[in-house]
């Protein structure tokens, strides 16, 4: 899989280098790849592994495809080898095997084969009656995001964010601005090293921006799943467990341990010590919404358990970072409650059925993770991420290690998903099929651009803001994000009642107390 993690320019260089070895040295190259464009450019011979047998074809990959119409690309794209009809059979004269195999075919026969191959892609086979060799991938419905009535409202954004890795002086991001809705289908593109993964990790809270520069925000009820570039990032501590045990351990007590590991949530030893000092906030036990402002119920060290304070988010944000970590962890508890994850049983049967939705059968579910292939591990990580019924999925290079059938199944599942999708990929066919916009990351900034033919219509409010000139339209979306619902008459009355009870809990408050 030499093209995994490589951008387009790097793949072009690798392809030219490998072809350049021919004639210069007696070099034999043996490669495994699911990148059909790369194979079409480089191969001189094909060894087909099928039904535990190896069959040798002394020909290029496109000629091999003309003989094996079932070997098709996952997705239609101008760059797919399968769509370059003019070249199929074009090298037959120089390939003995191909010439013999097609010698008895007349011109119309060849045209018929070519036409059939050209119009067939694996994704067109996905559905109720899909072939048995294509394992299913089915995503759960995330349900509504509490407090957000319009799917086009901004639920997550980054504004004027800068980031520099510790110990270096080079800024990876200098003024990054992005926004995400529940309808988003965005692809982060750019050269390797431009900062795509950094941007994604900042958005999900896996890293923090430079102190005092910019703002990263997500709705307090938003459930977000993150799948790292290397699947082993999630599985490295569990390779000797079974997939079933991995899910049971990861979501024990109704919490996702992967989220607890993030720097934005994990309390260090020094922070744990700091909250034991008398008068320090040591626990967040409640949350309520008063008008447009969130208030949190705080317990302090040295006080009685019943002696608590309600503090607004704006005040908590000015305190030490450890306080905001406790706020985020409390929000995660409420998200588990809203999704039903805290009540969902982690029984063998429940987990087995969930894994089956992602093409992991019972034999795989009961075997060791370390014996799984790269593609099977990708399915497992995907299944684990979807256990929480997320509203947004963030995927870093999800097409790596996937065969074309699995890639087609994943693309169809993501296209049908009723939440937002944020992905990093160099796979043009995947991006064109799934996404409606690209975020070009480079030179420290992010340039958002709609994919041709998939332009989004502006709302009336955004059009009005755009007429004022400048960046008002984009600023409008960010400013409105935290006030992203229209109140009914009943809700307005409840809001007034909440304001009158500013010193105590209100009807819509959430509490998590120890028993």
SEGU-833436 format. One record per residue (C-alpha): x, y, z. Coordinates in steps of 0.25 Angstrom, whole numbers, plus 2048, in hexadecimal, padded with zeros to 3 digits. Last residue first. Example, Ala and Ser with C-alpha at 12.3 -4.5 7.8 and 13.67 -1.06 7.14 Angstrom:
<recs>
<rec u="837" v="7FC" w="81D"/>
<rec u="831" v="7EE" w="81F"/>
</recs>
This chain:
<recs>
<rec u="79B" v="821" w="8B5"/>
<rec u="7A3" v="82B" w="8AE"/>
<rec u="79C" v="836" w="8A7"/>
<rec u="79A" v="839" w="898"/>
<rec u="791" v="845" w="896"/>
<rec u="78A" v="84B" w="88A"/>
<rec u="782" v="858" w="88A"/>
<rec u="776" v="859" w="882"/>
<rec u="76C" v="85C" w="88D"/>
<rec u="775" v="866" w="894"/>
<rec u="780" v="865" w="89E"/>
<rec u="782" v="871" w="8A8"/>
<rec u="788" v="87F" w="8A9"/>
<rec u="783" v="884" w="89B"/>
<rec u="775" v="880" w="89E"/>
<rec u="76F" v="88C" w="897"/>
<rec u="777" v="88A" w="88B"/>
<rec u="772" v="87C" w="88A"/>
<rec u="763" v="881" w="88A"/>
<rec u="766" v="88A" w="87F"/>
<rec u="76C" v="87F" w="876"/>
<rec u="760" v="876" w="879"/>
<rec u="757" v="881" w="874"/>
<rec u="760" v="882" w="867"/>
<rec u="760" v="873" w="866"/>
<rec u="750" v="873" w="866"/>
<rec u="750" v="87E" w="85B"/>
<rec u="759" v="876" w="853"/>
<rec u="768" v="879" w="852"/>
<rec u="770" v="879" w="845"/>
<rec u="77D" v="871" w="847"/>
<rec u="78C" v="873" w="844"/>
<rec u="790" v="87E" w="84F"/>
<rec u="79E" v="879" w="850"/>
<rec u="7A0" v="877" w="841"/>
<rec u="79A" v="885" w="83E"/>
<rec u="7A7" v="88C" w="83F"/>
<rec u="7AE" v="882" w="837"/>
<rec u="7A4" v="882" w="82C"/>
<rec u="7A4" v="891" w="82C"/>
<rec u="7B3" v="892" w="82B"/>
<rec u="7B3" v="88A" w="81E"/>
<rec u="7A9" v="894" w="818"/>
<rec u="7AF" v="8A0" w="81E"/>
<rec u="7BC" v="89D" w="818"/>
<rec u="7BD" v="8AA" w="810"/>
<rec u="7B0" v="8B0" w="80A"/>
<rec u="7A3" v="8B4" w="80F"/>
<rec u="79C" v="8AC" w="804"/>
<rec u="7A2" v="89F" w="80A"/>
<rec u="79A" v="8A1" w="817"/>
<rec u="78D" v="8A1" w="810"/>
<rec u="791" v="895" w="808"/>
<rec u="795" v="88E" w="815"/>
<rec u="788" v="891" w="81B"/>
<rec u="780" v="88C" w="80F"/>
<rec u="788" v="87F" w="80F"/>
<rec u="793" v="87D" w="805"/>
<rec u="791" v="872" w="7FB"/>
<rec u="79C" v="867" w="7FB"/>
<rec u="7A4" v="864" w="7EF"/>
<rec u="7A5" v="856" w="7EB"/>
<rec u="7A7" v="857" w="7DC"/>
<rec u="7B5" v="85A" w="7DD"/>
<rec u="7BA" v="857" w="7EB"/>
<rec u="7B8" v="862" w="7F4"/>
<rec u="7C5" v="86A" w="7F9"/>
<rec u="7CA" v="86C" w="807"/>
<rec u="7D9" v="872" w="808"/>
<rec u="7E0" v="86F" w="815"/>
<rec u="7EC" v="877" w="819"/>
<rec u="7FA" v="874" w="81E"/>
<rec u="801" v="873" w="811"/>
<rec u="7F8" v="868" w="80D"/>
<rec u="7EB" v="861" w="810"/>
<rec u="7E1" v="860" w="804"/>
<rec u="7D3" v="85D" w="80B"/>
<rec u="7CB" v="856" w="801"/>
<rec u="7BC" v="856" w="7FF"/>
<rec u="7B0" v="84D" w="7FB"/>
<rec u="7B6" v="840" w="7FF"/>
<rec u="7B3" v="832" w="7FD"/>
<rec u="7B5" v="82E" w="7EE"/>
<rec u="7BF" v="838" w="7EA"/>
<rec u="7C7" v="836" w="7F7"/>
<rec u="7C8" v="827" w="7F5"/>
<rec u="7CB" v="828" w="7E6"/>
<rec u="7D6" v="832" w="7EA"/>
<rec u="7DD" v="829" w="7F4"/>
<rec u="7E7" v="832" w="7FB"/>
<rec u="7DE" v="832" w="808"/>
<rec u="7DB" v="83A" w="815"/>
<rec u="7CD" v="839" w="819"/>
<rec u="7C2" v="841" w="820"/>
<rec u="7B4" v="83B" w="81F"/>
<rec u="7A7" v="840" w="825"/>
<rec u="79B" v="838" w="829"/>
<rec u="790" v="830" w="822"/>
<rec u="79A" v="826" w="81C"/>
<rec u="795" v="821" w="80E"/>
<rec u="7A2" v="827" w="808"/>
<rec u="7AA" v="821" w="813"/>
<rec u="7A5" v="813" w="811"/>
<rec u="7A6" v="814" w="802"/>
<rec u="7B5" v="818" w="803"/>
<rec u="7B8" v="80D" w="80D"/>
<rec u="7B1" v="802" w="804"/>
<rec u="7B9" v="807" w="7F8"/>
<rec u="7C6" v="808" w="800"/>
<rec u="7C3" v="7F9" w="805"/>
<rec u="7C1" v="7F4" w="7F7"/>
<rec u="7CE" v="7FC" w="7F2"/>
<rec u="7D7" v="7F6" w="7FD"/>
<rec u="7DA" v="7FF" w="809"/>
<rec u="7E8" v="801" w="80F"/>
<rec u="7E7" v="810" w="80E"/>
<rec u="7D9" v="815" w="80A"/>
<rec u="7D6" v="81C" w="818"/>
<rec u="7E2" v="826" w="817"/>
<rec u="7DE" v="82D" w="823"/>
<rec u="7CF" v="82C" w="826"/>
<rec u="7C6" v="836" w="82E"/>
<rec u="7B8" v="831" w="830"/>
<rec u="7AE" v="83B" w="835"/>
<rec u="7A0" v="838" w="83C"/>
<rec u="7A6" v="82C" w="843"/>
<rec u="79E" v="820" w="847"/>
<rec u="7A7" v="81C" w="852"/>
<rec u="7AA" v="80E" w="84D"/>
<rec u="7AE" v="814" w="83F"/>
<rec u="7BD" v="816" w="843"/>
<rec u="7BE" v="808" w="847"/>
<rec u="7B8" v="803" w="83A"/>
<rec u="7C2" v="80C" w="832"/>
<rec u="7CE" v="806" w="83B"/>
<rec u="7C9" v="7F8" w="838"/>
<rec u="7C8" v="7FB" w="829"/>
<rec u="7D6" v="801" w="828"/>
<rec u="7DB" v="7F5" w="82F"/>
<rec u="7D5" v="7EC" w="825"/>
<rec u="7DC" v="7F4" w="81A"/>
<rec u="7E9" v="7F3" w="820"/>
<rec u="7E8" v="7E4" w="822"/>
<rec u="7E4" v="7DE" w="82F"/>
<rec u="7ED" v="7D4" w="836"/>
<rec u="7F1" v="7DF" w="841"/>
<rec u="7E2" v="7E1" w="844"/>
<rec u="7E1" v="7D3" w="84A"/>
<rec u="7D5" v="7CA" w="845"/>
<rec u="7C7" v="7CB" w="84B"/>
<rec u="7C2" v="7D6" w="842"/>
<rec u="7C8" v="7D1" w="836"/>
<rec u="7C1" v="7C3" w="838"/>
<rec u="7B4" v="7CA" w="83B"/>
<rec u="7B4" v="7D3" w="82E"/>
<rec u="7BA" v="7E1" w="82D"/>
<rec u="7B3" v="7E7" w="821"/>
<rec u="7B0" v="7F5" w="828"/>
<rec u="7A2" v="7F2" w="82C"/>
<rec u="7A7" v="7E4" w="831"/>
<rec u="7AF" v="7EC" w="83B"/>
<rec u="7A2" v="7F1" w="841"/>
<rec u="79C" v="7E4" w="842"/>
<rec u="7A8" v="7DE" w="849"/>
<rec u="7A8" v="7E9" w="853"/>
<rec u="799" v="7E7" w="857"/>
<rec u="79B" v="7D8" w="857"/>
<rec u="7A8" v="7D8" w="860"/>
<rec u="7A1" v="7E2" w="86A"/>
<rec u="7A5" v="7F1" w="86B"/>
<rec u="797" v="7F5" w="86E"/>
<rec u="793" v="803" w="869"/>
<rec u="78F" v="80B" w="875"/>
<rec u="79B" v="815" w="876"/>
<rec u="79B" v="815" w="866"/>
<rec u="78C" v="81A" w="866"/>
<rec u="791" v="826" w="85D"/>
<rec u="78C" v="831" w="866"/>
<rec u="792" v="82A" w="872"/>
<rec u="79F" v="828" w="86C"/>
<rec u="79F" v="837" w="867"/>
<rec u="79C" v="83B" w="876"/>
<rec u="7A8" v="833" w="87B"/>
<rec u="7B1" v="83A" w="870"/>
<rec u="7AC" v="848" w="874"/>
<rec u="7B1" v="844" w="882"/>
<rec u="7BF" v="841" w="87C"/>
<rec u="7BF" v="84E" w="874"/>
<rec u="7BC" v="856" w="881"/>
<rec u="7C7" v="84E" w="889"/>
<rec u="7D1" v="852" w="87E"/>
<rec u="7CC" v="860" w="87F"/>
<rec u="7D0" v="860" w="88D"/>
<rec u="7DD" v="85A" w="88B"/>
<rec u="7E0" v="866" w="881"/>
<rec u="7E1" v="870" w="88D"/>
<rec u="7D6" v="87A" w="88E"/>
<rec u="7D1" v="884" w="883"/>
<rec u="7C9" v="879" w="87C"/>
<rec u="7C1" v="877" w="889"/>
<rec u="7BC" v="885" w="889"/>
<rec u="7B7" v="885" w="87B"/>
<rec u="7B1" v="877" w="87D"/>
<rec u="7A8" v="87D" w="888"/>
<rec u="7AA" v="879" w="897"/>
<rec u="7A0" v="872" w="8A0"/>
<rec u="7A6" v="86F" w="8AD"/>
<rec u="7A5" v="863" w="8B7"/>
<rec u="7A3" v="861" w="8C6"/>
<rec u="79C" v="853" w="8C6"/>
<rec u="7A9" v="84C" w="8C5"/>
<rec u="7AE" v="853" w="8D1"/>
<rec u="7BA" v="85C" w="8CE"/>
<rec u="7C9" v="859" w="8D0"/>
<rec u="7CB" v="857" w="8C1"/>
<rec u="7C1" v="85E" w="8B8"/>
<rec u="7B5" v="859" w="8B0"/>
<rec u="7B0" v="860" w="8A4"/>
<rec u="7A3" v="860" w="89D"/>
<rec u="7A4" v="865" w="88F"/>
<rec u="79D" v="870" w="888"/>
<rec u="79B" v="871" w="879"/>
<rec u="797" v="87F" w="873"/>
<rec u="78D" v="882" w="868"/>
<rec u="781" v="883" w="871"/>
<rec u="785" v="87B" w="87E"/>
<rec u="789" v="86D" w="879"/>
<rec u="78C" v="863" w="884"/>
<rec u="798" v="85A" w="888"/>
<rec u="79B" v="852" w="895"/>
<rec u="7A6" v="84A" w="89C"/>
<rec u="7B3" v="851" w="899"/>
<rec u="7BE" v="84C" w="8A3"/>
<rec u="7CA" v="852" w="8AA"/>
<rec u="7C9" v="861" w="8A9"/>
<rec u="7D4" v="866" w="8B2"/>
<rec u="7D0" v="86C" w="8C0"/>
<rec u="7DA" v="863" w="8C7"/>
<rec u="7E4" v="85D" w="8BE"/>
<rec u="7E1" v="84F" w="8B9"/>
<rec u="7DE" v="854" w="8AB"/>
<rec u="7ED" v="857" w="8AA"/>
<rec u="7F1" v="849" w="8AC"/>
<rec u="7E9" v="844" w="8A1"/>
<rec u="7EF" v="84F" w="898"/>
<rec u="7FD" v="84B" w="89C"/>
<rec u="7FA" v="83C" w="898"/>
<rec u="7F4" v="840" w="88B"/>
<rec u="7E5" v="841" w="888"/>
<rec u="7E1" v="83B" w="87B"/>
<rec u="7D6" v="842" w="873"/>
<rec u="7DC" v="84C" w="86A"/>
<rec u="7E9" v="844" w="869"/>
<rec u="7E1" v="838" w="864"/>
<rec u="7E1" v="82B" w="86B"/>
<rec u="7D3" v="82C" w="871"/>
<rec u="7CE" v="82D" w="862"/>
<rec u="7D4" v="81F" w="85F"/>
<rec u="7CE" v="81A" w="86C"/>
<rec u="7C0" v="81B" w="867"/>
<rec u="7B7" v="81C" w="873"/>
<rec u="7AB" v="813" w="876"/>
<rec u="7B1" v="80C" w="882"/>
<rec u="7BA" v="803" w="879"/>
<rec u="7BA" v="809" w="86B"/>
<rec u="7C8" v="806" w="867"/>
<rec u="7C9" v="7F9" w="86F"/>
<rec u="7BC" v="7F3" w="868"/>
<rec u="7C0" v="7F8" w="85B"/>
<rec u="7CE" v="7F1" w="85B"/>
<rec u="7C9" v="7E4" w="862"/>
<rec u="7C0" v="7E2" w="855"/>
<rec u="7CB" v="7E5" w="84C"/>
<rec u="7D4" v="7DB" w="853"/>
<rec u="7DF" v="7DF" w="85C"/>
<rec u="7EE" v="7DD" w="859"/>
<rec u="7EE" v="7E9" w="851"/>
<rec u="7E8" v="7F2" w="85B"/>
<rec u="7F2" v="7FD" w="85F"/>
<rec u="7F5" v="800" w="851"/>
<rec u="7E7" v="800" w="84C"/>
<rec u="7E3" v="80F" w="84B"/>
<rec u="7F0" v="814" w="845"/>
<rec u="7F1" v="806" w="83E"/>
<rec u="7E7" v="80C" w="834"/>
<rec u="7F1" v="815" w="82F"/>
<rec u="7EB" v="822" w="829"/>
<rec u="7E2" v="824" w="836"/>
<rec u="7D3" v="822" w="836"/>
<rec u="7CC" v="82C" w="83E"/>
<rec u="7BD" v="82C" w="842"/>
<rec u="7B6" v="838" w="847"/>
<rec u="7A9" v="839" w="850"/>
<rec u="7A5" v="848" w="850"/>
<rec u="79D" v="84C" w="85D"/>
<rec u="7A6" v="857" w="861"/>
<rec u="7A7" v="85D" w="853"/>
<rec u="7B5" v="85E" w="84E"/>
<rec u="7BF" v="869" w="84F"/>
<rec u="7CD" v="86D" w="84B"/>
<rec u="7D2" v="87B" w="84D"/>
<rec u="7DE" v="883" w="849"/>
<rec u="7EB" v="886" w="84F"/>
<rec u="7EC" v="887" w="85F"/>
<rec u="7F4" v="87B" w="860"/>
<rec u="7F8" v="874" w="853"/>
<rec u="7ED" v="86A" w="84F"/>
<rec u="7EA" v="85E" w="858"/>
<rec u="7EC" v="84F" w="853"/>
<rec u="7E2" v="843" w="853"/>
<rec u="7D7" v="84D" w="854"/>
<rec u="7CF" v="848" w="848"/>
<rec u="7D2" v="855" w="840"/>
<rec u="7E0" v="856" w="844"/>
<rec u="7E2" v="847" w="840"/>
<rec u="7DC" v="84A" w="832"/>
<rec u="7E5" v="856" w="830"/>
<rec u="7F2" v="84F" w="834"/>
<rec u="7EE" v="843" w="82A"/>
<rec u="7ED" v="84D" w="81F"/>
<rec u="7F9" v="855" w="822"/>
<rec u="801" v="857" w="815"/>
<rec u="80A" v="84B" w="818"/>
<rec u="805" v="843" w="80C"/>
<rec u="7FF" v="84C" w="802"/>
<rec u="7F1" v="851" w="803"/>
<rec u="7E3" v="84C" w="804"/>
<rec u="7D9" v="84C" w="810"/>
<rec u="7CC" v="846" w="80B"/>
<rec u="7BF" v="84C" w="810"/>
<rec u="7B1" v="846" w="810"/>
<rec u="7A9" v="84F" w="819"/>
<rec u="79A" v="84D" w="81B"/>
<rec u="79B" v="84C" w="82A"/>
<rec u="7A3" v="859" w="829"/>
<rec u="7B1" v="85D" w="82A"/>
<rec u="7B9" v="86A" w="829"/>
<rec u="7C8" v="86D" w="826"/>
<rec u="7D2" v="878" w="828"/>
<rec u="7E1" v="877" w="829"/>
<rec u="7E9" v="883" w="82B"/>
<rec u="7F8" v="87F" w="82E"/>
<rec u="7F8" v="86F" w="82D"/>
<rec u="805" v="867" w="82D"/>
<rec u="80D" v="872" w="833"/>
<rec u="81C" v="870" w="832"/>
<rec u="823" v="873" w="83F"/>
<rec u="825" v="865" w="845"/>
<rec u="826" v="85F" w="853"/>
<rec u="817" v="85D" w="855"/>
<rec u="810" v="85C" w="848"/>
<rec u="80A" v="86A" w="843"/>
<rec u="7FB" v="86C" w="841"/>
<rec u="7F3" v="879" w="83D"/>
<rec u="7E4" v="87A" w="83D"/>
<rec u="7DD" v="885" w="837"/>
<rec u="7CF" v="87E" w="839"/>
<rec u="7CC" v="870" w="83A"/>
<rec u="7BE" v="86B" w="839"/>
<rec u="7B4" v="860" w="83E"/>
<rec u="7A5" v="860" w="83E"/>
<rec u="7A2" v="86A" w="833"/>
<rec u="793" v="869" w="82F"/>
<rec u="78F" v="862" w="822"/>
<rec u="789" v="856" w="82A"/>
<rec u="77F" v="860" w="830"/>
<rec u="778" v="85C" w="83D"/>
<rec u="785" v="85C" w="846"/>
<rec u="783" v="85C" w="855"/>
<rec u="784" v="84C" w="855"/>
<rec u="78B" v="847" w="849"/>
<rec u="780" v="83E" w="842"/>
<rec u="783" v="82F" w="840"/>
<rec u="790" v="829" w="83D"/>
<rec u="78A" v="81F" w="834"/>
<rec u="794" v="813" w="834"/>
<rec u="79E" v="810" w="829"/>
<rec u="79D" v="803" w="821"/>
<rec u="7AA" v="7FD" w="81A"/>
<rec u="7A7" v="7F0" w="813"/>
<rec u="7B2" v="7E6" w="80E"/>
<rec u="7B3" v="7E5" w="7FF"/>
<rec u="7B6" v="7D6" w="7FC"/>
<rec u="7A7" v="7D3" w="7FD"/>
<rec u="7A3" v="7DC" w="7F2"/>
<rec u="799" v="7E7" w="7F4"/>
<rec u="78B" v="7E4" w="7F4"/>
<rec u="786" v="7EE" w="7FE"/>
<rec u="790" v="7F9" w="7FA"/>
<rec u="79E" v="7FB" w="7F5"/>
<rec u="7A1" v="7F6" w="7E7"/>
<rec u="7A2" v="804" w="7E1"/>
<rec u="7AD" v="807" w="7EB"/>
<rec u="7B5" v="7FC" w="7E4"/>
<rec u="7B6" v="803" w="7D7"/>
<rec u="7B1" v="7FF" w="7C9"/>
<rec u="7AF" v="808" w="7BD"/>
<rec u="7BD" v="807" w="7B7"/>
<rec u="7BE" v="7F8" w="7B9"/>
<rec u="7B1" v="7F5" w="7B1"/>
<rec u="7B5" v="7FF" w="7A6"/>
<rec u="7C2" v="7F8" w="7A5"/>
<rec u="7BD" v="7EA" w="7A4"/>
<rec u="7B3" v="7EF" w="799"/>
<rec u="7BD" v="7F6" w="792"/>
<rec u="7C6" v="7EA" w="792"/>
<rec u="7BB" v="7E1" w="78C"/>
<rec u="7B7" v="7EC" w="782"/>
<rec u="7C6" v="7EB" w="77D"/>
<rec u="7C6" v="7DC" w="77C"/>
<rec u="7CC" v="7D3" w="787"/>
<rec u="7D4" v="7C7" w="783"/>
<rec u="7E1" v="7CD" w="787"/>
<rec u="7DD" v="7D3" w="794"/>
<rec u="7E4" v="7C8" w="79D"/>
<rec u="7EF" v="7C7" w="793"/>
<rec u="7F3" v="7D6" w="793"/>
<rec u="7F1" v="7D7" w="7A2"/>
<rec u="7FB" v="7CC" w="7A5"/>
<rec u="805" v="7D1" w="79B"/>
<rec u="805" v="7E0" w="7A0"/>
<rec u="80C" v="7E9" w="796"/>
<rec u="801" v="7E9" w="78C"/>
<rec u="7F6" v="7EA" w="797"/>
<rec u="7FB" v="7F8" w="79B"/>
<rec u="7EE" v="7FF" w="797"/>
<rec u="7E5" v="7F5" w="79D"/>
<rec u="7DF" v="7FF" w="7A6"/>
<rec u="7E6" v="80C" w="7A2"/>
<rec u="7DA" v="813" w="79C"/>
<rec u="7D1" v="80F" w="7A7"/>
<rec u="7D8" v="817" w="7B2"/>
<rec u="7CC" v="815" w="7BB"/>
<rec u="7D1" v="809" w="7C3"/>
<rec u="7DE" v="810" w="7C5"/>
<rec u="7D7" v="819" w="7CE"/>
<rec u="7DC" v="828" w="7CD"/>
<rec u="7CF" v="82D" w="7C7"/>
<rec u="7C8" v="827" w="7D3"/>
<rec u="7BE" v="81C" w="7D5"/>
<rec u="7BF" v="815" w="7E2"/>
<rec u="7C3" v="807" w="7E7"/>
<rec u="7CC" v="803" w="7DB"/>
<rec u="7C9" v="7F6" w="7D5"/>
<rec u="7CE" v="7E8" w="7D5"/>
<rec u="7C1" v="7E1" w="7D1"/>
<rec u="7C4" v="7E4" w="7C2"/>
<rec u="7D0" v="7DB" w="7C2"/>
<rec u="7D6" v="7D9" w="7B4"/>
<rec u="7D5" v="7E8" w="7B2"/>
<rec u="7DA" v="7EB" w="7C0"/>
<rec u="7E7" v="7E3" w="7BD"/>
<rec u="7E9" v="7EC" w="7B0"/>
<rec u="7E8" v="7F8" w="7B9"/>
<rec u="7F1" v="7F2" w="7C3"/>
<rec u="7FD" v="7EF" w="7B9"/>
<rec u="7FF" v="7E1" w="7B4"/>
<rec u="806" v="7D4" w="7B8"/>
<rec u="7FA" v="7CE" w="7C0"/>
<rec u="7FE" v="7C4" w="7CB"/>
<rec u="7F3" v="7BE" w="7D3"/>
<rec u="7F5" v="7BB" w="7E2"/>
<rec u="7EB" v="7B3" w="7EA"/>
<rec u="7E4" v="7B4" w="7F8"/>
<rec u="7D7" v="7B7" w="7F1"/>
<rec u="7DD" v="7C3" w="7EA"/>
<rec u="7EB" v="7CA" w="7EA"/>
<rec u="7EE" v="7CF" w="7DC"/>
<rec u="7FC" v="7D1" w="7D8"/>
<rec u="7FE" v="7DC" w="7CE"/>
<rec u="809" v="7E0" w="7C5"/>
<rec u="80E" v="7ED" w="7BF"/>
<rec u="809" v="7F6" w="7CA"/>
<rec u="80C" v="805" w="7CC"/>
<rec u="801" v="80E" w="7C6"/>
<rec u="7F6" v="805" w="7C7"/>
<rec u="7FA" v="801" w="7D5"/>
<rec u="7FA" v="80F" w="7DA"/>
<rec u="7EC" v="812" w="7D4"/>
<rec u="7E7" v="805" w="7DA"/>
<rec u="7EB" v="809" w="7E9"/>
<rec u="7E8" v="7FD" w="7F0"/>
<rec u="7F7" v="7F9" w="7F1"/>
<rec u="801" v="7EE" w="7F4"/>
<rec u="80E" v="7EF" w="7ED"/>
<rec u="819" v="7E6" w="7E8"/>
<rec u="824" v="7EE" w="7E0"/>
<rec u="82F" v="7E6" w="7D9"/>
<rec u="83C" v="7EE" w="7D6"/>
<rec u="846" v="7EB" w="7CC"/>
<rec u="84B" v="7F9" w="7CB"/>
<rec u="849" v="805" w="7C2"/>
<rec u="840" v="7FF" w="7B7"/>
<rec u="834" v="800" w="7C0"/>
<rec u="837" v="808" w="7CD"/>
<rec u="831" v="814" w="7C7"/>
<rec u="823" v="80E" w="7C8"/>
<rec u="825" v="80D" w="7D7"/>
<rec u="82A" v="81C" w="7D8"/>
<rec u="81F" v="821" w="7CF"/>
<rec u="814" v="81A" w="7D8"/>
<rec u="81A" v="81F" w="7E5"/>
<rec u="81B" v="82D" w="7DF"/>
<rec u="80C" v="82D" w="7DB"/>
<rec u="808" v="827" w="7E8"/>
<rec u="810" v="832" w="7F0"/>
<rec u="809" v="83D" w="7E7"/>
<rec u="7FB" v="837" w="7EA"/>
<rec u="7FD" v="836" w="7F9"/>
<rec u="802" v="82A" w="800"/>
<rec u="7FC" v="824" w="80D"/>
<rec u="7FA" v="816" w="806"/>
<rec u="801" v="815" w="7F8"/>
<rec u="80B" v="80A" w="7FC"/>
<rec u="800" v="800" w="800"/>
</recs>
